[in-house]
Amino acid sequence: MFSNQPRPEDVVRLPEIVALLGPYLKVPDLFSCIQVCRLWNHLLTPWLWRSIDDSEHSWPIILNNHKNPESQGDKDTDWIRAIFTKYGHHIRELTSQWGVILEVANTSGTCNHLESLRIGDLSTSKTWDDIVHGNNNSSGYNADATGVTVHRYQGPGPDPRHEAAIGPLLSPIFEGLLNPHPAQHRTVARQKQDWATAQHFWLLVRQNTQSLFSLRLAVSLDWLCITNIDFIFDTLASLVNLVNLENDMLPLNPNILLERLPGLLSYRTRFRFLLDNNTLTRSFSQLIYLEIWGPVPTRTFFTLLKYLPNLETLRMDEFGSTFDLALQGHLILENTPSRLKTLRFRNPYARVDEQIANLVIPWLPHLTEISLTQLHPATARALGTHCRKLEVVKQIDSGTTTYQDHINQKPTVNTVGILLRECATLKVFDGIHHTLEATHMLKYPWACRDLETFRCQIIGIPRLTIAEQEFLDSTDEESQLADSDGDSGSNSSMDNVARTALSKKKQRGLELQLQVMDYLAGLTSLTVLDLGYEYRNLQSAQRKKEQEPNWTVKIEGEPSLESLELTLATGLDRLSSLTRLEIFGFEGVNHRIGKPELSWMATAWPKLKVLRGLHEDDLPGVVEEPERTKLREFMRELRVDIRHATLRPKVKF
């Protein structure tokens, strides 16, 4: 008898099911899948070619060698062109830093459904031919004294005072619109290649006027040749569906840009948005995201808020160091508060804090997220007073692990407490460099009881050193022996005084510790709890290594003794209510965690994914403690799904 019941394996033969897998598979997995059968090949090939980034997977090797004589007839230029001709109609996202990719994408005639086109640093592409012929610097892109990348060629070549050689125009549309840059030290071949690459890029853009949603103009495009600014605006205006533009190529007048691109929602540029003596001339309601480079004077800031009334996110370098104290923001805004929801800026110095708090924050009542270098007290008070919808506060991490008080970099203790007791809507405080004293935390209750992320160091808890604990234990034993022998004079009065003081300190610390644990236990929405950070002075070691290259790296520093002790005896198990916890961090904390604590975490926090504090220490000159290694391996035996990581960025020496 035959059964008509479908078998489980029949599911993978249903086209509808297989097609749904595509968006969730990575490139290596997709490559394997298309070799399973014809059905899978047909359904998943479009997903394999949907997104191409020539800096990933096998592309760098292929492109580095595509002119190598040994590659001819294999993965050479003709092979790359054939690939794009066959599969180009599947490509929706193209990220490229190679001229040959732009060439074949343009000439194949099939890459006309692009939704995103991003150009990287075209100067980094060096083929086998460049290396063999000594043209490692044939692109010649370097950085000037300010750190901004500039067009400066090095090596043999034509007199830099001469104009660059040019090639043919690939289309009549370029007639009179392109001009060569000075040759500098480029070879003639490189000059002609740059001339052609620029044209291939603009022609590729014009092939996709109906489909492009996102476009990135890299600074290296401007190094290829000088492009007429009206042509650039005309080309951008032809992109009827463009909503996201990233411009590192050259400054664009914002009035013309927004006038010509009425559908633009997001704009990012490495240049100042409003150049000197420029201003917005009318209101542009389409832009909701703006990211700009360079200091922004206060007057310019208010001008942006006025003429971009629907702006929701503003990311900028910093406010101008000199505030116009006579500036009346309400007159510029015509007493209409901004709708801005997200603001990001650098403010490393407290001297501008009062001005930001008094002049800027009051006009941002709809702010829900703010990212800044330091949260100073005045800003914290202003946010609590004026931004009643605030949900996220993040500290921009510069990688600093220790601070020097004499240059006012260290965050003021308990500043975060001001914010926590004022902002009832706060869900994320991500400021691991900030410190909060336990007594302050308990004295001033937090208004935000729905915190989901809390990254902050809790300090000020009296703790016994190992030596003090050993002394207390030894005097207790001696006292017991003396009592049993009937010899009350065996302990000196000095030992009794010291023991009494240490006992009180220990008891006081334990009581405070348990209260803090009970307080944290009430934050039942927490998914991220980081209580510490890298404590060693990595910057000092880096500077010394730069000054003395032969110096053997030594990383110095000790964990803070007044941090929380994370043991079961001191109340760790009171955090069993944090059942949603996914990340728990204690690096830099004198935690004294052992196997019992890890066993408890493994069962009490079923959603835990990341532990910070037992990760493998990759710093040079640091020998990891055997006990730490044992604890990490023990936790891996308990929960293989938990990843061990660090908050600090990777440090190079």
Beta strands, then each sheet from edge to edge (+ up, - down):
strand 1: 51-53
strand 2: 93-96
strand 3: 116-119
strand 4: 141-143
strand 5: 149-151
strand 6: 178-179
strand 7: 214-217
strand 8: 226-227
strand 9: 244-247
strand 10: 266-269
strand 11: 289-291
strand 12: 295-296
strand 13: 313-319
strand 14: 342-346
strand 15: 369-372
strand 16: 392-395
strand 17: 428-437
strand 18: 453-459
strand 19: 528-530
strand 20: 583-585
strand 21: 610-612
strand 22: 643-645
sheet 1: 1+ 2+ 3+ 7+ 9+ 10+ 11+ 13+ 12+
sheet 2: 1+ 2+ 3+ 7+ 9+ 10+ 11+ 13+ 14+ 15+ 16+ 17+ 18+ 19+ 20+ 21+ 22+
sheet 3: 4+ 5-
sheet 4: 6+ 8-
end
